[in-house]
Amino acid sequence: MNPNPDVSRRDLFRIVGTGLLSAELVSAQDVKDAHAGMAMPASGPKSLNGGPNYVPKHLNAHQFNTLRHLGDLIMPADATSPAASEAGAAEFIDFLCSGNEDLAAIFDGGLSWLDEFMKHKYGTDFLASKPTEQTALLDLAYGARTAAPEVAAGQQ
C-alpha cells in the first residue's frame, strides 16, 4: 500500500479507528457500553483519561504505558486537540480489548512485537529506547511503500 504523504498521523489514527469499528472487530454492544460510560456531564465534555490511578482491565502495566506513549507519538497535542493520552485513548483501547478477544490479540501481539523489535535493534524495549529510536521505527513503518522485511510483521 502506498501511503498518501498528505495524510497526517492523526488522520491515520482516525482512519484505523474507523476501520476497526466498521470491520466489526468491536461489537455494537461494546460501543454502546463504552458510550454509556462517557455520558456528557453538565460541566462539559468528559475525558476518558483515567489519570495515574487507572487500573487497566486487559493490558498489563507495561503494555498500557507503552500504548499511552505510542498514542502520544502518533497523535500529539496540537492547537485544537489534546494528545491521545489526555483524551484517554489508551483507556478506551484497553476497555475495548477487555471485552473483545480478537482485538485484544491484535494489541497484545503488536505491543509484544514492538518491544521485541526494539530489544533486538537497540537492546531496550520501546519505552526505554531513545525518543529518536522510537520515532525512527514509526517513521520506517509508516513511511515505507512496501514493508521492509524487518518491519513487515509490525506494519501489519
Secondary structure, DSSP 8 states (H G I E B T S, - for coil): ----TT--HHHHHHHHHHHHHHTTSS-HHHHHHHHHTT---TTS------GGG---SSS-HHHHHHHHHHHHHHS---SSS--HHHHTHHHHHHHHHHT-HHHHHHHHHHHHHHHHHHHHHHSS-TTTS-HHHHHHHHHHHHH-SS--TTTHHHH-
